[in-house]
Amino acid sequence: MSGNHISDAQADGPCRKTRCDLTTSVSRLILDSLGFGILLWIVGLVIGISLTSDFPGVVGWIVVAVLFPLSALVAYGRLRNDFSWLRTLLVATAWAGTAIVLDLTFVAPYVGAYYDISVYAYYLGMFLVPLAIAASTKIGKP
């Protein structure tokens, strides 16, 4: 054959790394958005269920008080080294969306008068906390 023949291994070499990087990036995005969104929701659900009988009027605020620092810690750990505003916005939207969908599916139908201001604060926090953490870790950095 001619000298211009490229073997399959040579032709696929650089592309393989690019596909691998893309797959890893997408996998991380799914884990960070849906995986940790569901995990944070489960933590809030367990706190809510365990404290409902003892603190029925303020259980929502207790969940907010626990989940905001926890979500900030998760956001800081997961978003600081792989930063982009688009990725952060996707994670924030997924966290809030996951909380809303799972609440509407598994909690609201079974709990009377579920929606008070603390629930809306929780949804807003699940959206704003990742954005605030990303903004605070990027201030003054190129």
N, CA, C and O atoms as CSV, one atom per row, in Angstrom:
chain,resi,resn,atom,element,x,y,z
A,1,MET,N,N,0.834,-1.177,0.000
A,1,MET,CA,C,0.000,0.000,0.000
A,1,MET,C,C,0.882,1.245,0.000
A,1,MET,O,O,2.103,1.156,0.128
A,2,SER,N,N,0.253,2.388,-0.143
A,2,SER,CA,C,1.024,3.626,-0.220
A,2,SER,C,C,1.506,4.058,1.159
A,2,SER,O,O,1.080,3.511,2.176
A,3,GLY,N,N,2.381,5.025,1.184
A,3,GLY,CA,C,2.931,5.526,2.440
A,3,GLY,C,C,1.947,6.372,3.214
A,3,GLY,O,O,2.227,6.731,4.358
A,4,ASN,N,N,0.800,6.706,2.634
A,4,ASN,CA,C,-0.199,7.537,3.310
A,4,ASN,C,C,-1.197,6.722,4.119
A,4,ASN,O,O,-2.115,7.271,4.728
A,5,HIS,N,N,-1.007,5.405,4.119
A,5,HIS,CA,C,-1.946,4.555,4.842
A,5,HIS,C,C,-1.781,4.768,6.349
A,5,HIS,O,O,-0.670,4.716,6.876
A,6,ILE,N,N,-2.899,5.007,7.032
A,6,ILE,CA,C,-2.896,5.221,8.483
A,6,ILE,C,C,-3.626,4.050,9.108
A,6,ILE,O,O,-4.739,3.708,8.708
A,7,SER,N,N,-2.994,3.445,10.085
A,7,SER,CA,C,-3.630,2.312,10.747
A,7,SER,C,C,-4.814,2.790,11.582
A,7,SER,O,O,-4.919,3.970,11.919
A,8,ASP,N,N,-5.698,1.856,11.908
A,8,ASP,CA,C,-6.861,2.190,12.726
A,8,ASP,C,C,-6.456,2.743,14.081
A,8,ASP,O,O,-7.096,3.667,14.583
A,9,ALA,N,N,-5.425,2.207,14.675
A,9,ALA,CA,C,-4.966,2.669,15.984
A,9,ALA,C,C,-4.473,4.105,15.903
A,9,ALA,O,O,-4.738,4.896,16.809
A,10,GLN,N,N,-3.753,4.462,14.827
A,10,GLN,CA,C,-3.251,5.825,14.684
A,10,GLN,C,C,-4.394,6.800,14.421
A,10,GLN,O,O,-4.403,7.902,14.970
A,11,ALA,N,N,-5.351,6.412,13.592
A,11,ALA,CA,C,-6.452,7.310,13.247
A,11,ALA,C,C,-7.368,7.555,14.442
A,11,ALA,O,O,-7.934,8.639,14.584
A,12,ASP,N,N,-7.510,6.575,15.276
A,12,ASP,CA,C,-8.432,6.687,16.390
A,12,ASP,C,C,-7.761,7.241,17.640
A,12,ASP,O,O,-8.453,7.553,18.609
A,13,GLY,N,N,-6.458,7.370,17.651
A,13,GLY,CA,C,-5.707,7.781,18.838
A,13,GLY,C,C,-6.172,9.071,19.474
A,13,GLY,O,O,-6.650,9.038,20.607
A,14,PRO,N,N,-6.056,10.214,18.800
A,14,PRO,CA,C,-6.462,11.475,19.425
A,14,PRO,C,C,-7.965,11.539,19.695
A,14,PRO,O,O,-8.389,12.116,20.696
A,15,CYS,N,N,-8.763,10.959,18.820
A,15,CYS,CA,C,-10.219,10.999,18.998
A,15,CYS,C,C,-10.645,10.197,20.215
A,15,CYS,O,O,-11.602,10.563,20.896
A,16,ARG,N,N,-9.957,9.125,20.489
A,16,ARG,CA,C,-10.318,8.299,21.634
A,16,ARG,C,C,-10.216,9.113,22.911
A,16,ARG,O,O,-11.106,9.026,23.757
A,17,LYS,N,N,-9.164,9.902,23.081
A,17,LYS,CA,C,-9.003,10.722,24.277
A,17,LYS,C,C,-10.108,11.775,24.362
A,17,LYS,O,O,-10.636,12.035,25.442
A,18,THR,N,N,-10.451,12.371,23.241
A,18,THR,CA,C,-11.508,13.375,23.243
A,18,THR,C,C,-12.840,12.758,23.647
A,18,THR,O,O,-13.565,13.335,24.457
A,19,ARG,N,N,-13.170,11.598,23.099
A,19,ARG,CA,C,-14.409,10.928,23.481
A,19,ARG,C,C,-14.383,10.550,24.959
A,19,ARG,O,O,-15.389,10.673,25.657
A,20,CYS,N,N,-13.249,10.098,25.418
A,20,CYS,CA,C,-13.107,9.718,26.824
A,20,CYS,C,C,-13.314,10.931,27.719
A,20,CYS,O,O,-14.011,10.841,28.730
A,21,ASP,N,N,-12.719,12.062,27.363
A,21,ASP,CA,C,-12.882,13.283,28.145
A,21,ASP,C,C,-14.340,13.731,28.156
A,21,ASP,O,O,-14.856,14.153,29.191
A,22,LEU,N,N,-15.000,13.638,27.006
A,22,LEU,CA,C,-16.395,14.028,26.920
A,22,LEU,C,C,-17.267,13.097,27.756
A,22,LEU,O,O,-18.163,13.557,28.463
A,23,THR,N,N,-17.016,11.810,27.681
A,23,THR,CA,C,-17.786,10.838,28.466
A,23,THR,C,C,-17.588,11.084,29.951
A,23,THR,O,O,-18.551,11.052,30.718
A,24,THR,N,N,-16.362,11.327,30.363
A,24,THR,CA,C,-16.077,11.622,31.760
A,24,THR,C,C,-16.767,12.902,32.197
A,24,THR,O,O,-17.320,12.967,33.295
A,25,SER,N,N,-16.739,13.908,31.357
A,25,SER,CA,C,-17.366,15.182,31.682
A,25,SER,C,C,-18.880,15.038,31.816
A,25,SER,O,O,-19.480,15.590,32.738
A,26,VAL,N,N,-19.491,14.301,30.902
A,26,VAL,CA,C,-20.937,14.084,30.966
A,26,VAL,C,C,-21.290,13.244,32.193
A,26,VAL,O,O,-22.278,13.523,32.872
A,27,SER,N,N,-20.496,12.229,32.476
A,27,SER,CA,C,-20.739,11.397,33.662
A,27,SER,C,C,-20.655,12.216,34.937
A,27,SER,O,O,-21.484,12.061,35.834
A,28,ARG,N,N,-19.660,13.084,35.023
A,28,ARG,CA,C,-19.530,13.958,36.197
A,28,ARG,C,C,-20.712,14.901,36.312
A,28,ARG,O,O,-21.219,15.139,37.408
A,29,LEU,N,N,-21.156,15.441,35.176
A,29,LEU,CA,C,-22.301,16.352,35.192
A,29,LEU,C,C,-23.557,15.637,35.678
A,29,LEU,O,O,-24.319,16.192,36.469
A,30,ILE,N,N,-23.774,14.421,35.214
A,30,ILE,CA,C,-24.943,13.649,35.657
A,30,ILE,C,C,-24.848,13.346,37.148
A,30,ILE,O,O,-25.832,13.485,37.873
A,31,LEU,N,N,-23.677,12.937,37.607
A,31,LEU,CA,C,-23.495,12.666,39.032
A,31,LEU,C,C,-23.707,13.925,39.854
A,31,LEU,O,O,-24.423,13.904,40.855
A,32,ASP,N,N,-23.083,15.028,39.432
A,32,ASP,CA,C,-23.181,16.263,40.194
A,32,ASP,C,C,-24.593,16.837,40.197
A,32,ASP,O,O,-25.035,17.392,41.203
A,33,SER,N,N,-25.295,16.707,39.087
A,33,SER,CA,C,-26.620,17.303,39.017
A,33,SER,C,C,-27.695,16.369,39.570
A,33,SER,O,O,-28.323,16.680,40.582
A,34,LEU,N,N,-27.907,15.250,38.926
A,34,LEU,CA,C,-28.969,14.346,39.366
A,34,LEU,C,C,-28.585,13.529,40.590
A,34,LEU,O,O,-29.384,13.385,41.515
A,35,GLY,N,N,-27.380,12.999,40.605
A,35,GLY,CA,C,-26.948,12.164,41.723
A,35,GLY,C,C,-26.975,12.904,43.049
A,35,GLY,O,O,-27.597,12.454,44.011
A,36,PHE,N,N,-26.297,14.041,43.091
A,36,PHE,CA,C,-26.266,14.797,44.341
A,36,PHE,C,C,-27.582,15.526,44.600
A,36,PHE,O,O,-27.922,15.781,45.755
A,37,GLY,N,N,-28.331,15.868,43.544
A,37,GLY,CA,C,-29.658,16.451,43.731
A,37,GLY,C,C,-30.590,15.488,44.444
A,37,GLY,O,O,-31.306,15.866,45.371
A,38,ILE,N,N,-30.571,14.230,43.997
A,38,ILE,CA,C,-31.407,13.202,44.638
A,38,ILE,C,C,-30.913,12.923,46.056
A,38,ILE,O,O,-31.720,12.786,46.975
A,39,LEU,N,N,-29.607,12.839,46.239
A,39,LEU,CA,C,-29.049,12.587,47.567
A,39,LEU,C,C,-29.430,13.695,48.551
A,39,LEU,O,O,-29.832,13.407,49.678
A,40,LEU,N,N,-29.308,14.949,48.138
A,40,LEU,CA,C,-29.689,16.055,49.016
A,40,LEU,C,C,-31.182,16.007,49.329
A,40,LEU,O,O,-31.591,16.277,50.458
A,41,TRP,N,N,-31.989,15.665,48.338
A,41,TRP,CA,C,-33.436,15.551,48.573
A,41,TRP,C,C,-33.727,14.446,49.584
A,41,TRP,O,O,-34.564,14.629,50.467
A,42,ILE,N,N,-33.053,13.306,49.470
A,42,ILE,CA,C,-33.273,12.197,50.412
A,42,ILE,C,C,-32.882,12.611,51.823
A,42,ILE,O,O,-33.577,12.278,52.783
A,43,VAL,N,N,-31.772,13.335,51.957
A,43,VAL,CA,C,-31.364,13.820,53.283
A,43,VAL,C,C,-32.465,14.713,53.864
A,43,VAL,O,O,-32.828,14.571,55.032
A,44,GLY,N,N,-32.991,15.626,53.056
A,44,GLY,CA,C,-34.073,16.493,53.517
A,44,GLY,C,C,-35.319,15.715,53.871
A,44,GLY,O,O,-35.992,16.031,54.852
A,45,LEU,N,N,-35.635,14.701,53.086
A,45,LEU,CA,C,-36.804,13.863,53.356
A,45,LEU,C,C,-36.652,13.124,54.680
A,45,LEU,O,O,-37.585,13.086,55.482
A,46,VAL,N,N,-35.492,12.541,54.910
A,46,VAL,CA,C,-35.257,11.807,56.153
A,46,VAL,C,C,-35.335,12.750,57.363
A,46,VAL,O,O,-35.920,12.406,58.390
A,47,ILE,N,N,-34.749,13.922,57.231
A,47,ILE,CA,C,-34.829,14.904,58.324
A,47,ILE,C,C,-36.285,15.295,58.564
A,47,ILE,O,O,-36.746,15.348,59.704
A,48,GLY,N,N,-36.994,15.567,57.483
A,48,GLY,CA,C,-38.389,15.967,57.607
A,48,GLY,C,C,-39.251,14.900,58.245
A,48,GLY,O,O,-40.057,15.196,59.127
A,49,ILE,N,N,-39.090,13.668,57.809
A,49,ILE,CA,C,-39.888,12.575,58.374
A,49,ILE,C,C,-39.545,12.351,59.842
A,49,ILE,O,O,-40.437,12.140,60.664
A,50,SER,N,N,-38.273,12.396,60.172
A,50,SER,CA,C,-37.867,12.106,61.547
A,50,SER,C,C,-38.244,13.216,62.529
A,50,SER,O,O,-38.391,12.951,63.722
A,51,LEU,N,N,-38.403,14.446,62.055
A,51,LEU,CA,C,-38.696,15.552,62.967
A,51,LEU,C,C,-40.140,16.044,62.923
A,51,LEU,O,O,-40.518,16.914,63.707
A,52,THR,N,N,-40.938,15.507,62.030
A,52,THR,CA,C,-42.303,16.004,61.866
A,52,THR,C,C,-43.127,15.895,63.140
A,52,THR,O,O,-43.865,16.820,63.477
A,53,SER,N,N,-43.013,14.798,63.839
A,53,SER,CA,C,-43.842,14.628,65.042
A,53,SER,C,C,-43.360,15.510,66.196
A,53,SER,O,O,-44.169,15.932,67.022
A,54,ASP,N,N,-42.077,15.791,66.265
A,54,ASP,CA,C,-41.546,16.598,67.363
A,54,ASP,C,C,-41.644,18.099,67.107
A,54,ASP,O,O,-41.882,18.872,68.036
A,55,PHE,N,N,-41.462,18.515,65.859
A,55,PHE,CA,C,-41.441,19.946,65.515
A,55,PHE,C,C,-42.315,20.212,64.286
A,55,PHE,O,O,-41.804,20.636,63.250
A,56,PRO,N,N,-43.614,19.970,64.388
A,56,PRO,CA,C,-44.454,20.047,63.192
A,56,PRO,C,C,-44.509,21.426,62.534
A,56,PRO,O,O,-44.644,21.509,61.313
A,57,GLY,N,N,-44.412,22.470,63.280
A,57,GLY,CA,C,-44.531,23.814,62.707
A,57,GLY,C,C,-43.263,24.353,62.082
A,57,GLY,O,O,-43.314,25.246,61.236
A,58,VAL,N,N,-42.126,23.818,62.494
A,58,VAL,CA,C,-40.855,24.383,62.029
A,58,VAL,C,C,-39.960,23.376,61.310
A,58,VAL,O,O,-38.802,23.672,61.017
A,59,VAL,N,N,-40.485,22.206,61.030
A,59,VAL,CA,C,-39.644,21.174,60.420
A,59,VAL,C,C,-39.067,21.638,59.080
A,59,VAL,O,O,-37.929,21.306,58.748
A,60,GLY,N,N,-39.841,22.399,58.315
A,60,GLY,CA,C,-39.343,22.907,57.035
A,60,GLY,C,C,-38.139,23.803,57.204
A,60,GLY,O,O,-37.195,23.730,56.416
A,61,TRP,N,N,-38.156,24.647,58.215
A,61,TRP,CA,C,-37.027,25.539,58.459
A,61,TRP,C,C,-35.806,24.775,58.969
A,61,TRP,O,O,-34.669,25.156,58.691
A,62,ILE,N,N,-36.045,23.704,59.709
A,62,ILE,CA,C,-34.926,22.866,60.158
A,62,ILE,C,C,-34.277,22.199,58.955
A,62,ILE,O,O,-33.051,22.130,58.865
A,63,VAL,N,N,-35.094,21.709,58.033
A,63,VAL,CA,C,-34.556,21.102,56.806
A,63,VAL,C,C,-33.738,22.134,56.030
A,63,VAL,O,O,-32.643,21.831,55.556
A,64,VAL,N,N,-34.259,23.333,55.903
A,64,VAL,CA,C,-33.529,24.402,55.205
A,64,VAL,C,C,-32.216,24.697,55.915
A,64,VAL,O,O,-31.178,24.844,55.268
A,65,ALA,N,N,-32.255,24.786,57.246
A,65,ALA,CA,C,-31.050,25.107,58.014
A,65,ALA,C,C,-29.974,24.031,57.884
A,65,ALA,O,O,-28.784,24.340,57.938
A,66,VAL,N,N,-30.370,22.796,57.716
A,66,VAL,CA,C,-29.402,21.708,57.554
A,66,VAL,C,C,-28.943,21.591,56.102
A,66,VAL,O,O,-27.757,21.399,55.835
A,67,LEU,N,N,-29.883,21.707,55.172
A,67,LEU,CA,C,-29.535,21.463,53.771
A,67,LEU,C,C,-28.758,22.592,53.112
A,67,LEU,O,O,-27.974,22.328,52.201
A,68,PHE,N,N,-28.941,23.831,53.532
A,68,PHE,CA,C,-28.180,24.908,52.902
A,68,PHE,C,C,-26.674,24.731,53.121
A,68,PHE,O,O,-25.918,24.776,52.150
A,69,PRO,N,N,-26.216,24.533,54.348
A,69,PRO,CA,C,-24.768,24.308,54.513
A,69,PRO,C,C,-24.299,23.014,53.850
A,69,PRO,O,O,-23.204,22.965,53.289
A,70,LEU,N,N,-25.115,21.978,53.913
A,70,LEU,CA,C,-24.736,20.712,53.281
A,70,LEU,C,C,-24.636,20.865,51.763
A,70,LEU,O,O,-23.689,20.374,51.149
A,71,SER,N,N,-25.601,21.536,51.167
A,71,SER,CA,C,-25.545,21.743,49.717
A,71,SER,C,C,-24.392,22.676,49.340
A,71,SER,O,O,-23.800,22.521,48.272
A,72,ALA,N,N,-24.071,23.631,50.195
A,72,ALA,CA,C,-22.912,24.486,49.939
A,72,ALA,C,C,-21.617,23.676,49.974
A,72,ALA,O,O,-20.723,23.886,49.155
A,73,LEU,N,N,-21.528,22.766,50.914
A,73,LEU,CA,C,-20.348,21.905,51.008
A,73,LEU,C,C,-20.221,21.006,49.774
A,73,LEU,O,O,-19.133,20.852,49.219
A,74,VAL,N,N,-21.335,20.422,49.355
A,74,VAL,CA,C,-21.319,19.570,48.158
A,74,VAL,C,C,-20.978,20.404,46.930
A,74,VAL,O,O,-20.160,19.989,46.109
A,75,ALA,N,N,-21.592,21.568,46.797
A,75,ALA,CA,C,-21.311,22.428,45.649
A,75,ALA,C,C,-19.853,22.856,45.620
A,75,ALA,O,O,-19.227,22.855,44.560
A,76,TYR,N,N,-19.311,23.218,46.763
A,76,TYR,CA,C,-17.909,23.618,46.818
A,76,TYR,C,C,-16.999,22.455,46.421
A,76,TYR,O,O,-16.065,22.629,45.639
A,77,GLY,N,N,-17.272,21.298,46.950
A,77,GLY,CA,C,-16.433,20.138,46.648
A,77,GLY,C,C,-16.533,19.673,45.209
A,77,GLY,O,O,-15.548,19.200,44.643
A,78,ARG,N,N,-17.704,19.800,44.610
A,78,ARG,CA,C,-17.906,19.258,43.258
A,78,ARG,C,C,-17.678,20.278,42.151
A,78,ARG,O,O,-17.330,19.889,41.036
A,79,LEU,N,N,-17.859,21.560,42.414
A,79,LEU,CA,C,-17.831,22.556,41.344
A,79,LEU,C,C,-16.562,23.398,41.292
A,79,LEU,O,O,-16.296,24.020,40.264
A,80,ARG,N,N,-15.788,23.441,42.334
A,80,ARG,CA,C,-14.660,24.380,42.369
A,80,ARG,C,C,-13.540,24.037,41.389
A,80,ARG,O,O,-12.905,24.947,40.856
A,81,ASN,N,N,-13.281,22.772,41.140
A,81,ASN,CA,C,-12.161,22.404,40.276
A,81,ASN,C,C,-12.552,22.224,38.816
A,81,ASN,O,O,-11.683,22.192,37.945
A,82,ASP,N,N,-13.829,22.110,38.538
A,82,ASP,CA,C,-14.301,21.881,37.172
A,82,ASP,C,C,-15.333,22.949,36.865
A,82,ASP,O,O,-16.493,22.641,36.591
A,83,PHE,N,N,-14.910,24.205,36.912
A,83,PHE,CA,C,-15.841,25.322,36.875
A,83,PHE,C,C,-16.173,25.754,35.451
A,83,PHE,O,O,-15.293,25.892,34.601
A,84,SER,N,N,-17.443,25.960,35.220
A,84,SER,CA,C,-17.958,26.751,34.105
A,84,SER,C,C,-19.334,27.231,34.544
A,84,SER,O,O,-20.039,26.529,35.269
A,85,TRP,N,N,-19.711,28.412,34.110
A,85,TRP,CA,C,-21.012,28.931,34.524
A,85,TRP,C,C,-22.144,28.084,33.977
A,85,TRP,O,O,-23.165,27.904,34.642
A,86,LEU,N,N,-21.971,27.559,32.761
A,86,LEU,CA,C,-23.015,26.708,32.191
A,86,LEU,C,C,-23.196,25.443,33.028
A,86,LEU,O,O,-24.323,25.056,33.340
A,87,ARG,N,N,-22.103,24.811,33.385
A,87,ARG,CA,C,-22.170,23.593,34.208
A,87,ARG,C,C,-22.810,23.888,35.562
A,87,ARG,O,O,-23.648,23.124,36.040
A,88,THR,N,N,-22.413,24.994,36.171
A,88,THR,CA,C,-22.972,25.383,37.463
A,88,THR,C,C,-24.463,25.667,37.345
A,88,THR,O,O,-25.237,25.286,38.223
A,89,LEU,N,N,-24.869,26.330,36.277
A,89,LEU,CA,C,-26.285,26.609,36.056
A,89,LEU,C,C,-27.070,25.319,35.843
A,89,LEU,O,O,-28.192,25.188,36.333
A,90,LEU,N,N,-26.494,24.372,35.121
A,90,LEU,CA,C,-27.150,23.077,34.923
A,90,LEU,C,C,-27.313,22.327,36.239
A,90,LEU,O,O,-28.369,21.749,36.498
A,91,VAL,N,N,-26.272,22.333,37.074
A,91,VAL,CA,C,-26.341,21.667,38.372
A,91,VAL,C,C,-27.388,22.345,39.256
A,91,VAL,O,O,-28.197,21.667,39.888
A,92,ALA,N,N,-27.377,23.668,39.303
A,92,ALA,CA,C,-28.337,24.406,40.127
A,92,ALA,C,C,-29.772,24.126,39.678
A,92,ALA,O,O,-30.655,23.908,40.507
A,93,THR,N,N,-29.994,24.132,38.383
A,93,THR,CA,C,-31.327,23.858,37.849
A,93,THR,C,C,-31.750,22.424,38.149
A,93,THR,O,O,-32.905,22.169,38.490
A,94,ALA,N,N,-30.819,21.499,38.021
A,94,ALA,CA,C,-31.133,20.089,38.306
A,94,ALA,C,C,-31.440,19.884,39.783
A,94,ALA,O,O,-32.363,19.139,40.114
A,95,TRP,N,N,-30.694,20.525,40.680
A,95,TRP,CA,C,-30.958,20.376,42.112
A,95,TRP,C,C,-32.348,20.903,42.460
A,95,TRP,O,O,-33.105,20.238,43.168
A,96,ALA,N,N,-32.683,22.087,41.968
A,96,ALA,CA,C,-34.005,22.655,42.264
A,96,ALA,C,C,-35.100,21.836,41.586
A,96,ALA,O,O,-36.122,21.537,42.203
A,97,GLY,N,N,-34.896,21.476,40.336
A,97,GLY,CA,C,-35.888,20.688,39.612
A,97,GLY,C,C,-36.110,19.327,40.229
A,97,GLY,O,O,-37.245,18.859,40.322
A,98,THR,N,N,-35.032,18.687,40.652
A,98,THR,CA,C,-35.141,17.381,41.312
A,98,THR,C,C,-35.953,17.503,42.594
A,98,THR,O,O,-36.825,16.676,42.860
A,99,ALA,N,N,-35.673,18.524,43.380
A,99,ALA,CA,C,-36.410,18.721,44.633
A,99,ALA,C,C,-37.892,18.940,44.361
A,99,ALA,O,O,-38.740,18.376,45.052
A,100,ILE,N,N,-38.207,19.746,43.368
A,100,ILE,CA,C,-39.610,20.034,43.062
A,100,ILE,C,C,-40.330,18.781,42.566
A,100,ILE,O,O,-41.409,18.446,43.055
A,101,VAL,N,N,-39.736,18.098,41.602
A,101,VAL,CA,C,-40.382,16.910,41.025
A,101,VAL,C,C,-40.549,15.806,42.063
A,101,VAL,O,O,-41.613,15.192,42.148
A,102,LEU,N,N,-39.514,15.551,42.847
A,102,LEU,CA,C,-39.610,14.482,43.848
A,102,LEU,C,C,-40.588,14.850,44.966
A,102,LEU,O,O,-41.307,13.985,45.468
A,103,ASP,N,N,-40.619,16.124,45.356
A,103,ASP,CA,C,-41.605,16.556,46.350
A,103,ASP,C,C,-43.022,16.389,45.823
A,103,ASP,O,O,-43.893,15.874,46.524
A,104,LEU,N,N,-43.252,16.822,44.594
A,104,LEU,CA,C,-44.597,16.709,44.026
A,104,LEU,C,C,-45.019,15.254,43.846
A,104,LEU,O,O,-46.201,14.924,43.939
A,105,THR,N,N,-44.042,14.391,43.587
A,105,THR,CA,C,-44.344,12.984,43.351
A,105,THR,C,C,-44.510,12.189,44.633
A,105,THR,O,O,-45.445,11.399,44.758
A,106,PHE,N,N,-43.603,12.394,45.596
A,106,PHE,CA,C,-43.559,11.503,46.758
A,106,PHE,C,C,-43.992,12.132,48.082
A,106,PHE,O,O,-44.250,11.407,49.043
A,107,VAL,N,N,-44.077,13.445,48.156
A,107,VAL,CA,C,-44.393,14.070,49.443
A,107,VAL,C,C,-45.733,14.793,49.419
A,107,VAL,O,O,-46.602,14.513,50.245
A,108,ALA,N,N,-45.906,15.699,48.502
A,108,ALA,CA,C,-47.098,16.550,48.482
A,108,ALA,C,C,-48.414,15.776,48.447
A,108,ALA,O,O,-49.363,16.186,49.116
A,109,PRO,N,N,-48.516,14.677,47.700
A,109,PRO,CA,C,-49.804,13.966,47.693
A,109,PRO,C,C,-50.190,13.363,49.044
A,109,PRO,O,O,-51.364,13.079,49.282
A,110,TYR,N,N,-49.223,13.171,49.914
A,110,TYR,CA,C,-49.479,12.480,51.177
A,110,TYR,C,C,-49.473,13.395,52.391
A,110,TYR,O,O,-49.798,12.961,53.496
A,111,VAL,N,N,-49.108,14.650,52.200
A,111,VAL,CA,C,-49.002,15.584,53.320
A,111,VAL,C,C,-49.929,16.757,53.055
A,111,VAL,O,O,-49.794,17.445,52.044
A,112,GLY,N,N,-50.857,16.983,53.950
A,112,GLY,CA,C,-51.759,18.118,53.802
A,112,GLY,C,C,-51.043,19.416,54.133
A,112,GLY,O,O,-50.185,19.446,55.016
A,113,ALA,N,N,-51.383,20.475,53.442
A,113,ALA,CA,C,-50.798,21.808,53.674
A,113,ALA,C,C,-49.274,21.759,53.676
A,113,ALA,O,O,-48.618,22.314,54.558
A,114,TYR,N,N,-48.734,21.091,52.681
A,114,TYR,CA,C,-47.277,20.907,52.615
A,114,TYR,C,C,-46.544,22.188,52.279
A,114,TYR,O,O,-45.486,22.466,52.845
A,115,TYR,N,N,-47.088,22.965,51.374
A,115,TYR,CA,C,-46.346,24.117,50.866
A,115,TYR,C,C,-46.521,25.341,51.746
A,115,TYR,O,O,-47.576,25.976,51.761
A,116,ASP,N,N,-45.465,25.657,52.476
A,116,ASP,CA,C,-45.395,26.922,53.179
A,116,ASP,C,C,-44.129,27.624,52.687
A,116,ASP,O,O,-43.460,27.133,51.779
A,117,ILE,N,N,-43.813,28.731,53.264
A,117,ILE,CA,C,-42.693,29.552,52.777
A,117,ILE,C,C,-41.351,28.814,52.886
A,117,ILE,O,O,-40.448,29.066,52.088
A,118,SER,N,N,-41.208,27.917,53.853
A,118,SER,CA,C,-39.947,27.192,54.007
A,118,SER,C,C,-39.681,26.266,52.820
A,118,SER,O,O,-38.526,26.072,52.441
A,119,VAL,N,N,-40.714,25.701,52.237
A,119,VAL,CA,C,-40.536,24.825,51.076
A,119,VAL,C,C,-40.060,25.637,49.879
A,119,VAL,O,O,-39.169,25.204,49.148
A,120,TYR,N,N,-40.647,26.809,49.676
A,120,TYR,CA,C,-40.202,27.667,48.579
A,120,TYR,C,C,-38.779,28.168,48.817
A,120,TYR,O,O,-37.997,28.302,47.876
A,121,ALA,N,N,-38.448,28.442,50.074
A,121,ALA,CA,C,-37.075,28.844,50.398
A,121,ALA,C,C,-36.099,27.715,50.095
A,121,ALA,O,O,-34.993,27.953,49.609
A,122,TYR,N,N,-36.512,26.491,50.385
A,122,TYR,CA,C,-35.689,25.317,50.083
A,122,TYR,C,C,-35.459,25.193,48.585
A,122,TYR,O,O,-34.328,24.965,48.156
A,123,TYR,N,N,-36.503,25.338,47.785
A,123,TYR,CA,C,-36.352,25.250,46.325
A,123,TYR,C,C,-35.433,26.356,45.810
A,123,TYR,O,O,-34.548,26.106,44.993
A,124,LEU,N,N,-35.646,27.554,46.283
A,124,LEU,CA,C,-34.810,28.673,45.862
A,124,LEU,C,C,-33.362,28.458,46.281
A,124,LEU,O,O,-32.440,28.763,45.524
A,125,GLY,N,N,-33.164,27.937,47.479
A,125,GLY,CA,C,-31.812,27.668,47.957
A,125,GLY,C,C,-31.095,26.604,47.144
A,125,GLY,O,O,-29.899,26.718,46.873
A,126,MET,N,N,-31.829,25.569,46.757
A,126,MET,CA,C,-31.223,24.515,45.938
A,126,MET,C,C,-30.759,25.057,44.588
A,126,MET,O,O,-29.852,24.500,43.970
A,127,PHE,N,N,-31.382,26.141,44.135
A,127,PHE,CA,C,-30.951,26.783,42.901
A,127,PHE,C,C,-29.822,27.781,43.151
A,127,PHE,O,O,-28.849,27.810,42.398
A,128,LEU,N,N,-29.941,28.594,44.194
A,128,LEU,CA,C,-28.992,29.689,44.412
A,128,LEU,C,C,-27.681,29.272,45.076
A,128,LEU,O,O,-26.640,29.874,44.811
A,129,VAL,N,N,-27.715,28.263,45.923
A,129,VAL,CA,C,-26.504,27.871,46.647
A,129,VAL,C,C,-25.363,27.474,45.700
A,129,VAL,O,O,-24.251,27.974,45.875
A,130,PRO,N,N,-25.579,26.605,44.711
A,130,PRO,CA,C,-24.462,26.286,43.808
A,130,PRO,C,C,-23.941,27.524,43.060
A,130,PRO,O,O,-22.735,27.665,42.854
A,131,LEU,N,N,-24.857,28.418,42.654
A,131,LEU,CA,C,-24.431,29.632,41.958
A,131,LEU,C,C,-23.617,30.543,42.872
A,131,LEU,O,O,-22.611,31.115,42.452
A,132,ALA,N,N,-24.055,30.674,44.121
A,132,ALA,CA,C,-23.332,31.518,45.074
A,132,ALA,C,C,-21.956,30.946,45.400
A,132,ALA,O,O,-20.979,31.689,45.496
A,133,ILE,N,N,-21.878,29.638,45.568
A,133,ILE,CA,C,-20.591,28.998,45.848
A,133,ILE,C,C,-19.655,29.165,44.667
A,133,ILE,O,O,-18.477,29.475,44.847
A,134,ALA,N,N,-20.165,28.964,43.458
A,134,ALA,CA,C,-19.336,29.133,42.259
A,134,ALA,C,C,-18.851,30.569,42.136
A,134,ALA,O,O,-17.683,30.807,41.826
A,135,ALA,N,N,-19.737,31.524,42.376
A,135,ALA,CA,C,-19.348,32.935,42.283
A,135,ALA,C,C,-18.320,33.297,43.345
A,135,ALA,O,O,-17.370,34.026,43.063
A,136,SER,N,N,-18.500,32.798,44.554
A,136,SER,CA,C,-17.572,33.162,45.630
A,136,SER,C,C,-16.203,32.519,45.461
A,136,SER,O,O,-15.199,33.087,45.893
A,137,THR,N,N,-16.145,31.357,44.848
A,137,THR,CA,C,-14.839,30.718,44.652
A,137,THR,C,C,-14.122,31.259,43.436
A,137,THR,O,O,-12.929,31.006,43.272
A,138,LYS,N,N,-14.811,31.998,42.572
A,138,LYS,CA,C,-14.199,32.533,41.361
A,138,LYS,C,C,-13.908,34.030,41.455
A,138,LYS,O,O,-13.348,34.594,40.515
A,139,ILE,N,N,-14.263,34.683,42.541
A,139,ILE,CA,C,-14.016,36.113,42.686
A,139,ILE,C,C,-12.506,36.350,42.745
A,139,ILE,O,O,-11.801,35.740,43.548
A,140,GLY,N,N,-12.031,37.231,41.894
A,140,GLY,CA,C,-10.618,37.583,41.869
A,140,GLY,C,C,-9.724,36.567,41.168
A,140,GLY,O,O,-8.502,36.714,41.168
A,141,LYS,N,N,-10.321,35.536,40.570
A,141,LYS,CA,C,-9.541,34.542,39.866
A,141,LYS,C,C,-9.820,34.675,38.381
A,141,LYS,O,O,-10.938,35.008,37.987
A,142,PRO,N,N,-8.815,34.420,37.550
A,142,PRO,CA,C,-9.038,34.561,36.097
A,142,PRO,C,C,-9.955,33.501,35.549
A,142,PRO,O,O,-10.236,33.487,34.351
